[in-house]
Amino acid sequence: MRSAVAPFAGRADGSPQVAVDVVIFTIHDGALQALLVEVKGGPFAGRWAFPGGLVPRGEAPETTATRELLAQTGIRDLYLEQLRTFGEPARDPHAHVVSIAYFALVPSKGEAQVSNPKYARLMWFPVRALPSLAYDHNVIAQYALTRLQAKLEYTNIVYSLLPHEFTLGELQEIYEIILGRPLDRRNFRKKILTVGLLEPLLRQRRGRHRPAQLYAFTRRELMNVHML
């Protein structure tokens, strides 16, 4: 008896296709924002999604993610980390596609430009005000945010969202934006300076208020360290 449910398209041998989807985070206008692309065709035409693409045979998924991001957005020099695999068969109504999701961090919005014909445009959205996304990308977005919040507490991953020079006030602001809660200024600064990841620079940030000491990370690479 033929099943009432139409089979999903996959590879010629019947196995699912493998894709990558990347959640790109940055801090802008006092909010954590994510880069979305507007899908042109297919069942999700006109909907927003995270950039990504199918993994070709002979290529590692992380290589595909890096290549697709550069080709689709022009963004390079970012922090990239694998999140998990999303394999619900019905996540894509057109085919059985298993997605390996990643999240990426960049210190600024930069000059991201859409260059893939399957997308109409790209735009940054506040993470806490995302529209209804294509596929299961709202689920991926929440998973990525939860991972980022957790890693702020036990790694120095925050360096990926900061320029090379910054003030302690700017550093604390990023923590508060991502965690969604205020932090005690005195305790935060004491802890951050105690872990030994920052070095004071011989420069200050001058503005309308009194000059603020500038700092830099001693190492801009991921390390496990209790930050909060």
Helices and strands as residue ranges (DSSP letters): E 17-28, E 31-39, E 48-49, E 52-54, H 61-73, E 79-86, G 89-91, E 97-105, E 119-126, G 127-129, H 137-154, G 157-161, H 168-179, H 185-194, E 198-205, E 212-217
